[in-house]
Amino acid sequence: MAFTEVNENGIIYMSSTKLGAKNAFTTRAGGVSTGIFASLNLGSKIGDPQENVAENYRRVCALMGAGPDDCCVTKQVHSAEVRIVTSADRHPVGARVPYEADGIVTAERGLPIFCFTADCTPVLLHDPVASVAGAVHCGWRGSAADIIANAVEKMCSLGAKPENIRAAIGPSISVCCFETDADVPEAIDRWLGPGSGTYYLKSNGKFTVDLKKANAIRLMRLGVPEENLDISDECTMCLHDKYWSHRYTKGKRGVQCAVTVL
């Protein structure tokens, strides 16, 4: 593992040293929000006062050397849509995102790109040779619809090559806590084929699912070398004091991000 915990200007985040580009997987710590959103909430539409969210964005964007209105973000709908973004897509905090895409990729330097999670798997991608990056929200629906392949394809359209791509698969709900009905394993079988070893039947008839491993397998099948993968061993539900967990809080929570910049 090459994830390290960083405390920068009071913001505690995880960073992958393997990715090769500046990156952060934020935690709950280091913001100004209060109550159930304490303290580093990055969700604009969930009831947290906008001035708090804006200040939280300002702090996170400063880590990337940018202002709070100088980044690109996802509008997540659990789809497999991936969008190429440029500085023309920069998003003022609190404004409506004019597109739906659970993944974004860019070749533009100095443009931070974000995706957001509260249990789903965030994946940051970087080709240091072609200088192309991606931020991908990999919930189970988007994963099973092959969003990670769409992200790699879009990166390759900008000059990236799978053998040069590095991937950081960040903190998310892990196999220890991600209990599902049969629909999720069935979707994974359609995606990866039977026998992927990414889910396990429990004695209660439910399944536990390893989305981090599933996306890692898919990346390797796409040509990303295993040694280029960095997989967090942290579970957002187990570590609900450190990370936002939708399941643990039953939806009463903030939002964290994965962000990178070329």
N, C-alpha and C positions, 0 to 999 in steps of 0.2 A: 504494500500500500504506500502511496505517496501523498496522502491527504495530511495536511498539517493544520492545526488550529492557530489562528492569527488574531491578535488583539491590536487593532489599528484605530487610533483616535476614539477608543471606547467601544468600537464595534467589534464583536466577536464573530468571526466567520471561519469556514473551512476553505482551504485552497489546495488545489492539486498542483504539485510541482512538476508532474509529468506532462501536463497539458501544453506547456511551452508558451502560453499567453497569459497575461494578467487575468485572474479569475477569482470569483468569490461565490461561495454557497453560504448565504446568510443564515444566522440563527435568530432567536427571539431577542437577543441582547444588543443594546447600543442605540435605541431610538428614544422617542419622546412620547409615544402613545401610552395610554393608561387603561386601567380596567382590564377587560378580557383581551385587549389588544396590546397590552404591555409586553415589550416596549418598541421593538423594531418591526412594526407592521407595514407592509407594502401594498395592501389591498385598498383600492380607492373607493370601492362600491359596497362596502360591508358595514358601514355605520360609524367608522372612525372619523373624527373631525378632519376635514381636508387639510387644514393647516398642519396637523400632526403628520399626516401621510406625506405631505410635500417636504417637510423637514427631514423625515426618514429617507425619502428619495435623495434629497440633497446630500445627506451623509454618505449614502451608498454610492452615488455617482461620483462623489469626491474621491472615493477609493480608486475609481477608474480614470481619474483625471478629467472629469467632465462635469457639466452643470446638470441640474435635475431635469431640464427640458431638452437635453441633447442626446437622448438615448432612443433605442427602438425596443418595443415590447411586443409580446404575444397577446392576442385576444383569444383565450383558450376555450374551446368547445368540445374537447375530447375527440378531435378529428385527426386525420393523418395529413392535413394540409401544412405545407412548408412554403414560406415566402422568402424571396430574395429581397433584402432591404438595403437602402442607401440613406444618406443624410436627408433626402427628401421625405423619408418616413419618420423623422424624429418626432417624438411624442411629448407634448406638454403634459405635465403631471395633472391628472384629473380629467383630461380631455377624452372624448370618445375615440376609441381606436377604430379607424375606418376600414378595417379588414379583419377577417377571422383566419387565424393560423396558429396552430399549436407548436410550430417550429419556425425559426427565422435564421437565415444565413446571410453573411455579408463578406465582401472583400474590401470594405472601406476601412481604412485605418482611423483610429481615434473615435470610433462609433461604438459605444457600449450596446450590447444586445442582451436582453433579459428573457427568461421564462420564469414561471411562478409555480410554487407547489405548497401543499400542506399535508402531504403523504405520498403523492405521486412521485415518480422517478424523474429527476432532472438530469439531462445529459448535455454537457458542453463538448464541442468538437473543435479541433484546430488542425489545419494543415500548415505547418511552419514554412514549408517550401513554397507553396503557392500563395501563402498569406490569405487564407480563407478560414472563417470561423462560423460556428453554429450554436444555437441554444434551442433545446428541444424538450418539450413537456411530454413525458412518456407515461401517461396513465395507461391502464390496461387496455382500454378500447383503442386508443391511438397506437399503442404498441402492437396490438394484434392486427391493426389495419396497416402496419408496416411503415409507421411514420419515420423510423430511424433510417430505413432505406431511402425514403423520399428526401430526407435531409442530406444523406451522402450523395445522392444523385444531383441535388441542387448545388452542393459544394463542388462536385466534379464539373458542373456546367460553368463554374467560375474558375476552373483550372486545377482544382484539387485532384489528388489521386488517392484511392483507398489505402494503399500501402504507406502513405505519408501521414494519414490522419491519426491524430491522437484523440482519445475520448476519456472524459472524466464523468463517471456515473455517480451522482451525488447522493447524499443522505435522503432516504425515503423509507416508507413502511417496508419492512423486510419480511422474509419468509417466516420468521418467528411470530409475526402478528397479522399478516395479510391473509385473513381467512375469508374464503369465498364459497359460493355454490358452484355447481358443475359448469355453469356457463363460461367461467373464466378459463379453466383448463381446456374446455372444448375449443374456445377461441384461440388459445395458444397452440393447440394441436393443428388447427387449420393454418396457422401462421408458420410455425417451426417444424411441423410434422410430429407424429407421436414419438415418445421416447426421448424428449429433450431434457428430462431430468430437472424441470423447472417448477414442478408442483408435486404435492404429496397428499395422499388421502389420509384423513384423520379418522379416529374411531367413531366420531359423531356423524360421519357421512359428509362432512365439509372437507374443503381442501385448503392447504396453505400454498401460497404462490410466491415465487422468487422472480420479481420483474427485473431486478438488476441483472441477474444471471441470464434471463431471457434476452434482454437487449444486448448484453455482452456477446452471447452466442450469435445473434443476428449480425452484429458488427463484424465478427470474425468471418462469418460466411460471406460478407460483402467484401472481404479482402483487407480489413483492418488487422494488423498483426496483434496477437495476444499481448505482446510486450508493450504495446502502445495503449493498453487499457488500464485505467485507474478506477477501482471500484470501492466506494466507501463501504465500510462495515457498520455504519451507524444506522439505527432504526429510529425514525421520527416518532413512532408511537411509544417505543420503549423510553426514548429520551424526550418525552413531551415537555419537560421543563426547559429543555434546550431548544427544541424545534416546535413549530406549529404542527399539530396533528389533528386532521379533520375527524378521524375516527375517535380519538381519545376525548376530544372536546364536544363530540356530537355536533360539529359545525360551528360552535361558538368560539371562533379563533381568528387570528390574523393570517397573514400570508408572507412566506419567505421567497427569496429569489435565488436563481443561479444566473450569474452575469459574467461576461467576458468581453475583452476589447483587444483588437489588434493593435 
